[in-house]
C-alpha cells in the first residue's frame, strides 16, 4: 500500500513543469492578484511572484496548458509577461498603484 501511494505521489509530481516569467508587477497588490488569478487557469498548480525580481514561478501540468498560454493569461490579468505586453484594456483598469508607468515606479 505504501509503495502504491509513493508511486502515485512521484507520478503526480513528474507530470508537472515549471516556468519563470518576467512581469511588470510593482507592489504587494500585484503579487496577490497574479498569484490568485493564475490559479483559475486550467493546468496551473501554483504561482509564486518574487517582487524584487518581478519574476513569477508557475508550476503547471503540461498536458493541460503550455508556456504561451500562461503568458497570455498573465497579460489578460493586466501585466506584462516576458516580451508580451499587458492587454491594454485590462491594464487601463489596474489601480494606479499597480501601473508600471505610475510616477512612484519610474
N, CA, C and O atoms as CSV, one atom per row, in Angstrom:
chain,resi,resn,atom,element,x,y,z
A,1,UNK,N,N,0.825,-1.190,0.000
A,1,UNK,CA,C,0.000,0.000,0.000
A,1,UNK,C,C,0.876,1.265,0.000
A,1,UNK,O,O,0.593,2.218,-0.726
A,2,UNK,N,N,1.931,1.267,0.810
A,2,UNK,CA,C,2.827,2.416,0.890
A,2,UNK,C,C,3.533,2.628,-0.445
A,2,UNK,O,O,3.709,3.764,-0.886
A,3,UNK,N,N,3.932,1.545,-1.080
A,3,UNK,CA,C,4.625,1.649,-2.367
A,3,UNK,C,C,3.697,2.242,-3.426
A,3,UNK,O,O,4.135,3.063,-4.232
A,4,UNK,N,N,2.430,1.843,-3.438
A,4,UNK,CA,C,1.463,2.383,-4.404
A,4,UNK,C,C,1.269,3.879,-4.154
A,4,UNK,O,O,1.240,4.664,-5.102
A,5,UNK,N,N,1.139,4.272,-2.908
A,5,UNK,CA,C,0.987,5.691,-2.574
A,5,UNK,C,C,2.198,6.502,-2.981
A,5,UNK,O,O,2.067,7.606,-3.510
A,6,UNK,N,N,3.372,5.959,-2.736
A,6,UNK,CA,C,4.604,6.635,-3.113
A,6,UNK,C,C,4.697,6.767,-4.629
A,6,UNK,O,O,5.088,7.817,-5.138
A,7,UNK,N,N,4.341,5.708,-5.352
A,7,UNK,CA,C,4.358,5.749,-6.813
A,7,UNK,C,C,3.407,6.815,-7.340
A,7,UNK,O,O,3.771,7.571,-8.240
A,8,UNK,N,N,2.206,6.889,-6.800
A,8,UNK,CA,C,1.233,7.890,-7.250
A,8,UNK,C,C,1.717,9.299,-6.963
A,8,UNK,O,O,1.544,10.191,-7.793
A,9,UNK,N,N,2.315,9.512,-5.812
A,9,UNK,CA,C,2.845,10.829,-5.463
A,9,UNK,C,C,3.966,11.234,-6.412
A,9,UNK,O,O,3.970,12.355,-6.921
A,10,UNK,N,N,4.904,10.347,-6.651
A,10,UNK,CA,C,6.013,10.632,-7.561
A,10,UNK,C,C,5.490,10.869,-8.965
A,10,UNK,O,O,5.967,11.770,-9.655
A,11,UNK,N,N,4.520,10.082,-9.402
A,11,UNK,CA,C,3.955,10.213,-10.741
A,11,UNK,C,C,3.263,11.565,-10.910
A,11,UNK,O,O,3.377,12.181,-11.970
A,12,UNK,N,N,2.553,12.032,-9.896
A,12,UNK,CA,C,1.881,13.338,-9.984
A,12,UNK,C,C,2.891,14.469,-10.120
A,12,UNK,O,O,2.696,15.378,-10.926
A,13,UNK,N,N,3.973,14.423,-9.337
A,13,UNK,CA,C,4.978,15.474,-9.413
A,13,UNK,C,C,5.756,15.416,-10.729
A,13,UNK,O,O,6.179,16.449,-11.247
A,14,UNK,N,N,5.940,14.233,-11.258
A,14,UNK,CA,C,6.687,14.082,-12.515
A,14,UNK,C,C,5.929,14.700,-13.684
A,14,UNK,O,O,6.541,15.048,-14.693
A,15,UNK,N,N,4.639,14.840,-13.572
A,15,UNK,CA,C,3.828,15.383,-14.653
A,15,UNK,C,C,3.871,16.905,-14.697
A,15,UNK,O,O,3.466,17.500,-15.695
A,16,UNK,N,N,4.343,17.531,-13.663
A,16,UNK,CA,C,4.354,18.992,-13.605
A,16,UNK,C,C,5.644,19.568,-14.188
A,16,UNK,O,O,6.697,18.931,-14.183
A,17,UNK,N,N,5.520,20.791,-14.687
A,17,UNK,CA,C,6.666,21.537,-15.196
A,17,UNK,C,C,6.652,22.908,-14.530
A,17,UNK,O,O,5.659,23.295,-13.914
A,18,UNK,N,N,7.750,23.635,-14.654
A,18,UNK,CA,C,7.815,24.978,-14.072
A,18,UNK,C,C,8.394,25.942,-15.095
A,18,UNK,O,O,9.310,25.609,-15.848
A,19,UNK,N,N,7.835,27.144,-15.100
A,19,UNK,CA,C,8.325,28.214,-15.959
A,19,UNK,C,C,8.476,29.459,-15.097
A,19,UNK,O,O,7.718,29.663,-14.149
A,20,UNK,N,N,9.448,30.284,-15.429
A,20,UNK,CA,C,9.630,31.571,-14.760
A,20,UNK,C,C,9.425,32.664,-15.795
A,20,UNK,O,O,10.039,32.656,-16.862
A,21,UNK,N,N,8.550,33.605,-15.459
A,21,UNK,CA,C,8.151,34.653,-16.394
A,21,UNK,C,C,8.357,36.022,-15.752
A,21,UNK,O,O,7.915,36.262,-14.629
A,22,UNK,N,N,9.022,36.905,-16.464
A,22,UNK,CA,C,9.230,38.289,-16.008
A,22,UNK,C,C,7.919,39.047,-16.186
A,22,UNK,O,O,7.298,38.988,-17.248
A,23,UNK,N,N,7.501,39.758,-15.141
A,23,UNK,CA,C,6.251,40.508,-15.183
A,23,UNK,C,C,6.505,41.996,-14.953
A,23,UNK,O,O,7.636,42.429,-14.731
A,24,UNK,N,N,5.430,42.752,-15.012
A,24,UNK,CA,C,5.507,44.184,-14.733
A,24,UNK,C,C,4.924,44.508,-13.356
A,24,UNK,O,O,4.569,45.656,-13.091
A,25,UNK,N,N,4.825,43.521,-12.490
A,25,UNK,CA,C,4.286,43.712,-11.143
A,25,UNK,C,C,5.139,44.700,-10.360
A,25,UNK,O,O,6.363,44.718,-10.493
A,26,UNK,N,N,4.482,45.525,-9.541
A,26,UNK,CA,C,5.232,46.551,-8.809
A,26,UNK,C,C,4.943,46.597,-7.309
A,26,UNK,O,O,5.693,47.225,-6.562
A,27,UNK,N,N,3.874,45.946,-6.855
A,27,UNK,CA,C,3.528,46.076,-5.437
A,27,UNK,C,C,2.896,44.782,-4.909
A,27,UNK,O,O,2.667,43.833,-5.659
A,28,UNK,N,N,2.624,44.771,-3.612
A,28,UNK,CA,C,2.017,43.594,-2.984
A,28,UNK,C,C,0.649,43.279,-3.579
A,28,UNK,O,O,0.266,42.114,-3.679
A,29,UNK,N,N,-0.071,44.298,-3.965
A,29,UNK,CA,C,-1.389,44.078,-4.578
A,29,UNK,C,C,-1.228,43.331,-5.906
A,29,UNK,O,O,-2.016,42.437,-6.212
A,30,UNK,N,N,-0.227,43.688,-6.683
A,30,UNK,CA,C,0.083,42.985,-7.940
A,30,UNK,C,C,0.383,41.521,-7.648
A,30,UNK,O,O,-0.121,40.621,-8.319
A,31,UNK,N,N,1.213,41.302,-6.635
A,31,UNK,CA,C,1.616,39.940,-6.252
A,31,UNK,C,C,0.391,39.096,-5.932
A,31,UNK,O,O,0.254,37.983,-6.438
A,32,UNK,N,N,-0.495,39.615,-5.101
A,32,UNK,CA,C,-1.696,38.874,-4.718
A,32,UNK,C,C,-2.579,38.591,-5.933
A,32,UNK,O,O,-3.112,37.491,-6.078
A,33,UNK,N,N,-2.727,39.580,-6.796
A,33,UNK,CA,C,-3.570,39.420,-7.986
A,33,UNK,C,C,-3.022,38.337,-8.900
A,33,UNK,O,O,-3.758,37.439,-9.309
A,34,UNK,N,N,-1.749,38.413,-9.220
A,34,UNK,CA,C,-1.148,37.439,-10.129
A,34,UNK,C,C,-1.210,36.030,-9.546
A,34,UNK,O,O,-1.645,35.094,-10.217
A,35,UNK,N,N,-0.779,35.882,-8.307
A,35,UNK,CA,C,-0.762,34.552,-7.696
A,35,UNK,C,C,-2.168,33.962,-7.595
A,35,UNK,O,O,-2.354,32.774,-7.855
A,36,UNK,N,N,-3.145,34.760,-7.226
A,36,UNK,CA,C,-4.518,34.291,-7.061
A,36,UNK,C,C,-5.171,33.994,-8.410
A,36,UNK,O,O,-5.732,32.916,-8.606
A,37,UNK,N,N,-5.100,34.938,-9.328
A,37,UNK,CA,C,-5.792,34.783,-10.608
A,37,UNK,C,C,-5.229,33.647,-11.457
A,37,UNK,O,O,-5.981,32.974,-12.163
A,38,UNK,N,N,-3.933,33.426,-11.400
A,38,UNK,CA,C,-3.351,32.345,-12.184
A,38,UNK,C,C,-3.865,30.975,-11.755
A,38,UNK,O,O,-3.908,30.051,-12.568
A,39,UNK,N,N,-4.250,30.832,-10.504
A,39,UNK,CA,C,-4.746,29.541,-10.027
A,39,UNK,C,C,-6.073,29.149,-10.683
A,39,UNK,O,O,-6.475,27.987,-10.611
A,40,UNK,N,N,-6.749,30.096,-11.315
A,40,UNK,CA,C,-8.000,29.794,-12.003
A,40,UNK,C,C,-7.773,29.344,-13.443
A,40,UNK,O,O,-8.717,28.961,-14.134
A,41,UNK,N,N,-6.532,29.391,-13.888
A,41,UNK,CA,C,-6.211,28.956,-15.249
A,41,UNK,C,C,-6.040,27.436,-15.270
A,41,UNK,O,O,-5.422,26.855,-14.377
A,42,UNK,N,N,-6.588,26.819,-16.284
A,42,UNK,CA,C,-6.529,25.370,-16.431
A,42,UNK,C,C,-5.072,24.891,-16.454
A,42,UNK,O,O,-4.243,25.401,-17.208
A,43,UNK,N,N,-4.789,23.902,-15.609
A,43,UNK,CA,C,-3.472,23.285,-15.590
A,43,UNK,C,C,-2.456,23.924,-14.668
A,43,UNK,O,O,-1.393,23.347,-14.438
A,44,UNK,N,N,-2.749,25.100,-14.131
A,44,UNK,CA,C,-1.781,25.760,-13.238
A,44,UNK,C,C,-1.982,25.258,-11.819
A,44,UNK,O,O,-3.083,25.298,-11.270
A,45,UNK,N,N,-0.897,24.791,-11.249
A,45,UNK,CA,C,-0.926,24.215,-9.903
A,45,UNK,C,C,-0.507,25.214,-8.827
A,45,UNK,O,O,-1.047,25.214,-7.720
A,46,UNK,N,N,0.461,26.064,-9.166
A,46,UNK,CA,C,1.000,27.002,-8.177
A,46,UNK,C,C,1.630,28.182,-8.899
A,46,UNK,O,O,2.215,28.025,-9.970
A,47,UNK,N,N,1.508,29.359,-8.308
A,47,UNK,CA,C,2.158,30.564,-8.837
A,47,UNK,C,C,2.731,31.337,-7.664
A,47,UNK,O,O,2.054,31.562,-6.661
A,48,UNK,N,N,3.986,31.741,-7.802
A,48,UNK,CA,C,4.661,32.469,-6.735
A,48,UNK,C,C,5.486,33.602,-7.353
A,48,UNK,O,O,6.410,33.359,-8.129
A,49,UNK,N,N,5.141,34.833,-7.001
A,49,UNK,CA,C,5.812,36.007,-7.562
A,49,UNK,C,C,6.838,36.568,-6.587
A,49,UNK,O,O,6.527,36.813,-5.421
A,50,UNK,N,N,8.055,36.770,-7.066
A,50,UNK,CA,C,9.098,37.448,-6.304
A,50,UNK,C,C,9.077,38.908,-6.748
A,50,UNK,O,O,9.456,39.220,-7.877
A,51,UNK,N,N,8.643,39.788,-5.881
A,51,UNK,CA,C,8.507,41.208,-6.248
A,51,UNK,C,C,9.838,41.880,-6.540
A,51,UNK,O,O,9.903,42.778,-7.379
A,52,UNK,N,N,10.895,41.465,-5.866
A,52,UNK,CA,C,12.197,42.100,-6.102
A,52,UNK,C,C,12.669,41.893,-7.545
A,52,UNK,O,O,13.179,42.819,-8.176
A,53,UNK,N,N,12.498,40.691,-8.052
A,53,UNK,CA,C,12.920,40.402,-9.421
A,53,UNK,C,C,11.786,40.549,-10.428
A,53,UNK,O,O,12.018,40.573,-11.636
A,54,UNK,N,N,10.553,40.649,-9.920
A,54,UNK,CA,C,9.343,40.722,-10.747
A,54,UNK,C,C,9.149,39.461,-11.584
A,54,UNK,O,O,8.586,39.513,-12.678
A,55,UNK,N,N,9.615,38.337,-11.069
A,55,UNK,CA,C,9.510,37.069,-11.780
A,55,UNK,C,C,8.505,36.171,-11.062
A,55,UNK,O,O,8.579,35.972,-9.849
A,56,UNK,N,N,7.567,35.636,-11.837
A,56,UNK,CA,C,6.593,34.697,-11.299
A,56,UNK,C,C,7.004,33.291,-11.723
A,56,UNK,O,O,7.236,33.019,-12.901
A,57,UNK,N,N,7.088,32.404,-10.731
A,57,UNK,CA,C,7.375,30.990,-10.985
A,57,UNK,C,C,6.039,30.262,-11.001
A,57,UNK,O,O,5.269,30.334,-10.043
A,58,UNK,N,N,5.774,29.564,-12.094
A,58,UNK,CA,C,4.494,28.886,-12.264
A,58,UNK,C,C,4.740,27.388,-12.431
A,58,UNK,O,O,5.487,26.961,-13.311
A,59,UNK,N,N,4.096,26.600,-11.569
A,59,UNK,CA,C,4.118,25.151,-11.692
A,59,UNK,C,C,2.828,24.764,-12.394
A,59,UNK,O,O,1.739,25.159,-11.977
A,60,UNK,N,N,2.960,23.983,-13.467
A,60,UNK,CA,C,1.781,23.658,-14.273
A,60,UNK,C,C,1.860,22.241,-14.829
A,60,UNK,O,O,2.920,21.616,-14.842
A,61,UNK,N,N,0.715,21.756,-15.285
A,61,UNK,CA,C,0.627,20.454,-15.923
A,61,UNK,C,C,0.727,20.677,-17.428
A,61,UNK,O,O,-0.187,21.253,-18.018
A,62,UNK,N,N,1.809,20.239,-18.066
A,62,UNK,CA,C,1.992,20.482,-19.493
A,62,UNK,C,C,0.991,19.747,-20.387
A,62,UNK,O,O,0.910,20.026,-21.583
A,63,UNK,N,N,0.232,18.813,-19.817
A,63,UNK,CA,C,-0.810,18.142,-20.588
A,63,UNK,C,C,-2.066,19.007,-20.688
A,63,UNK,O,O,-2.933,18.757,-21.525
A,64,UNK,N,N,-2.159,20.023,-19.833
A,64,UNK,CA,C,-3.358,20.866,-19.799
A,64,UNK,C,C,-3.118,22.295,-20.264
A,64,UNK,O,O,-4.065,22.982,-20.648
A,65,UNK,N,N,-1.881,22.752,-20.237
A,65,UNK,CA,C,-1.563,24.119,-20.666
A,65,UNK,C,C,-0.110,24.151,-21.143
A,65,UNK,O,O,0.613,23.161,-21.037
A,66,UNK,N,N,0.297,25.295,-21.664
A,66,UNK,CA,C,1.684,25.430,-22.103
A,66,UNK,C,C,2.194,26.825,-21.746
A,66,UNK,O,O,1.445,27.665,-21.247
A,67,UNK,N,N,3.468,27.056,-22.007
A,67,UNK,CA,C,4.110,28.311,-21.602
A,67,UNK,C,C,3.452,29.522,-22.259
A,67,UNK,O,O,3.271,30.553,-21.611
A,68,UNK,N,N,3.096,29.412,-23.525
A,68,UNK,CA,C,2.481,30.542,-24.225
A,68,UNK,C,C,1.116,30.879,-23.629
A,68,UNK,O,O,0.787,32.054,-23.472
A,69,UNK,N,N,0.331,29.878,-23.302
A,69,UNK,CA,C,-0.988,30.114,-22.701
A,69,UNK,C,C,-0.845,30.785,-21.337
A,69,UNK,O,O,-1.670,31.617,-20.962
A,70,UNK,N,N,0.192,30.426,-20.604
A,70,UNK,CA,C,0.420,31.042,-19.293
A,70,UNK,C,C,0.790,32.516,-19.474
A,70,UNK,O,O,0.300,33.373,-18.738
A,71,UNK,N,N,1.644,32.810,-20.440
A,71,UNK,CA,C,1.992,34.213,-20.710
A,71,UNK,C,C,0.749,35.014,-21.112
A,71,UNK,O,O,0.550,36.135,-20.644
A,72,UNK,N,N,-0.066,34.443,-21.963
A,72,UNK,CA,C,-1.296,35.127,-22.387
A,72,UNK,C,C,-2.213,35.369,-21.190
A,72,UNK,O,O,-2.822,36.433,-21.076
A,73,UNK,N,N,-2.311,34.381,-20.299
A,73,UNK,CA,C,-3.136,34.540,-19.100
A,73,UNK,C,C,-2.646,35.711,-18.258
A,73,UNK,O,O,-3.452,36.486,-17.744
A,74,UNK,N,N,-1.334,35.845,-18.113
A,74,UNK,CA,C,-0.774,36.960,-17.334
A,74,UNK,C,C,-1.109,38.291,-17.994
A,74,UNK,O,O,-1.438,39.252,-17.299
A,75,UNK,N,N,-1.031,38.367,-19.320
A,75,UNK,CA,C,-1.366,39.629,-19.997
A,75,UNK,C,C,-2.841,39.973,-19.827
A,75,UNK,O,O,-3.201,41.149,-19.756
A,76,UNK,N,N,-3.689,38.962,-19.763
A,76,UNK,CA,C,-5.124,39.213,-19.558
A,76,UNK,C,C,-5.419,39.607,-18.120
A,76,UNK,O,O,-6.426,40.258,-17.842
A,77,UNK,N,N,-4.531,39.208,-17.199
A,77,UNK,CA,C,-4.670,39.618,-15.791
A,77,UNK,C,C,-4.232,41.081,-15.632
A,77,UNK,O,O,-4.467,41.686,-14.586
A,78,UNK,N,N,-3.603,41.645,-16.658
A,78,UNK,CA,C,-3.242,43.065,-16.720
A,78,UNK,C,C,-1.753,43.340,-16.566
A,78,UNK,O,O,-1.366,44.481,-16.316
A,79,UNK,N,N,-0.919,42.335,-16.707
A,79,UNK,CA,C,0.516,42.533,-16.519
A,79,UNK,C,C,1.301,42.053,-17.737
A,79,UNK,O,O,0.837,41.190,-18.482
A,80,UNK,N,N,2.486,42.616,-17.932
A,80,UNK,CA,C,3.377,42.146,-18.981
A,80,UNK,C,C,3.859,40.735,-18.611
A,80,UNK,O,O,3.954,40.384,-17.435
A,81,UNK,N,N,4.155,39.946,-19.634
A,81,UNK,CA,C,4.676,38.595,-19.426
A,81,UNK,C,C,5.832,38.395,-20.385
A,81,UNK,O,O,5.627,38.170,-21.578
A,82,UNK,N,N,7.054,38.477,-19.861
A,82,UNK,CA,C,8.262,38.449,-20.683
A,82,UNK,C,C,8.151,39.571,-21.712
A,82,UNK,O,O,8.038,40.736,-21.332
A,83,UNK,N,N,8.180,39.253,-22.988
A,83,UNK,CA,C,8.130,40.301,-24.021
A,83,UNK,C,C,6.709,40.644,-24.460
A,83,UNK,O,O,6.519,41.527,-25.296
A,84,UNK,N,N,5.718,39.963,-23.913
A,84,UNK,CA,C,4.313,40.236,-24.267
A,84,UNK,C,C,3.771,41.354,-23.380
A,84,UNK,O,O,3.859,41.286,-22.154
A,85,UNK,N,N,3.216,42.373,-24.008
A,85,UNK,CA,C,2.650,43.496,-23.251
A,85,UNK,C,C,1.295,43.114,-22.667
A,85,UNK,O,O,0.569,42.286,-23.218
A,86,UNK,N,N,0.980,43.730,-21.550
A,86,UNK,CA,C,-0.319,43.515,-20.919
A,86,UNK,C,C,-1.430,43.940,-21.865
A,86,UNK,O,O,-1.268,44.874,-22.650
A,87,UNK,N,N,-2.549,43.253,-21.784
A,87,UNK,CA,C,-3.730,43.635,-22.556
A,87,UNK,C,C,-4.067,45.078,-22.206
A,87,UNK,O,O,-4.247,45.408,-21.033
A,88,UNK,N,N,-4.155,45.942,-23.218
A,88,UNK,CA,C,-4.309,47.384,-22.969
A,88,UNK,C,C,-5.617,47.728,-22.264
A,88,UNK,O,O,-5.634,48.607,-21.402
A,89,UNK,N,N,-6.697,47.065,-22.608
A,89,UNK,CA,C,-7.977,47.339,-21.949
A,89,UNK,C,C,-7.912,46.905,-20.488
A,89,UNK,O,O,-8.345,47.636,-19.597
A,90,UNK,N,N,-7.372,45.718,-20.250
A,90,UNK,CA,C,-7.238,45.224,-18.882
A,90,UNK,C,C,-6.294,46.109,-18.076
A,90,UNK,O,O,-6.579,46.434,-16.924
A,91,UNK,N,N,-5.163,46.505,-18.684
A,91,UNK,CA,C,-4.180,47.341,-17.993
A,91,UNK,C,C,-4.798,48.664,-17.551
A,91,UNK,O,O,-4.494,49.157,-16.464
A,92,UNK,N,N,-5.655,49.238,-18.376
A,92,UNK,CA,C,-6.274,50.524,-18.034
A,92,UNK,C,C,-7.148,50.420,-16.790
A,92,UNK,O,O,-7.448,51.433,-16.158
A,93,UNK,N,N,-7.558,49.212,-16.434
A,93,UNK,CA,C,-8.419,49.005,-15.262
A,93,UNK,C,C,-7.630,48.735,-13.976
A,93,UNK,O,O,-8.212,48.580,-12.903
A,94,UNK,N,N,-6.299,48.682,-14.097
A,94,UNK,CA,C,-5.473,48.472,-12.903
A,94,UNK,C,C,-5.573,49.668,-11.961
A,94,UNK,O,O,-5.737,50.800,-12.417
A,95,UNK,N,N,-5.476,49.431,-10.660
A,95,UNK,CA,C,-5.373,50.557,-9.732
A,95,UNK,C,C,-4.074,51.310,-10.027
A,95,UNK,O,O,-3.110,50.717,-10.510
A,96,UNK,N,N,-4.047,52.589,-9.743
A,96,UNK,CA,C,-2.861,53.402,-10.037
A,96,UNK,C,C,-1.591,52.851,-9.409
A,96,UNK,O,O,-0.515,52.955,-9.999
A,97,UNK,N,N,-1.697,52.267,-8.224
A,97,UNK,CA,C,-0.500,51.748,-7.546
A,97,UNK,C,C,0.125,50.575,-8.293
A,97,UNK,O,O,1.291,50.253,-8.067
A,98,UNK,N,N,-0.625,49.940,-9.168
A,98,UNK,CA,C,-0.133,48.764,-9.886
A,98,UNK,C,C,0.345,49.071,-11.308
A,98,UNK,O,O,0.830,48.176,-12.001
A,99,UNK,N,N,0.215,50.309,-11.744
A,99,UNK,CA,C,0.630,50.655,-13.104
A,99,UNK,C,C,2.129,50.900,-13.150
A,99,UNK,O,O,2.672,51.671,-12.359
A,100,UNK,N,N,2.779,50.240,-14.078
A,100,UNK,CA,C,4.249,50.332,-14.170
A,100,UNK,C,C,4.734,51.710,-14.531
A,100,UNK,O,O,5.885,52.048,-14.255
A,101,UNK,N,N,3.878,52.527,-15.150
A,101,UNK,CA,C,4.291,53.877,-15.545
A,101,UNK,C,C,3.836,54.942,-14.549
A,101,UNK,O,O,3.902,56.136,-14.842
A,102,UNK,N,N,3.377,54.516,-13.382
A,102,UNK,CA,C,2.999,55.478,-12.344
A,102,UNK,C,C,4.252,56.196,-11.861
A,102,UNK,O,O,5.323,55.592,-11.799
A,103,UNK,N,N,4.133,57.477,-11.516
A,103,UNK,CA,C,5.306,58.263,-11.091
A,103,UNK,C,C,6.150,57.608,-10.002
A,103,UNK,O,O,7.375,57.728,-10.023
A,104,UNK,N,N,5.520,56.920,-9.053
A,104,UNK,CA,C,6.284,56.323,-7.960
A,104,UNK,C,C,7.066,55.090,-8.395
A,104,UNK,O,O,7.880,54.586,-7.622
A,105,UNK,N,N,6.844,54.585,-9.620
A,105,UNK,CA,C,7.552,53.404,-10.093
A,105,UNK,C,C,8.556,53.702,-11.194
A,105,UNK,O,O,9.152,52.778,-11.748
A,106,UNK,N,N,8.750,54.941,-11.515
A,106,UNK,CA,C,9.696,55.300,-12.582
A,106,UNK,C,C,11.107,55.358,-12.083
A,106,UNK,O,O,12.023,55.645,-12.854
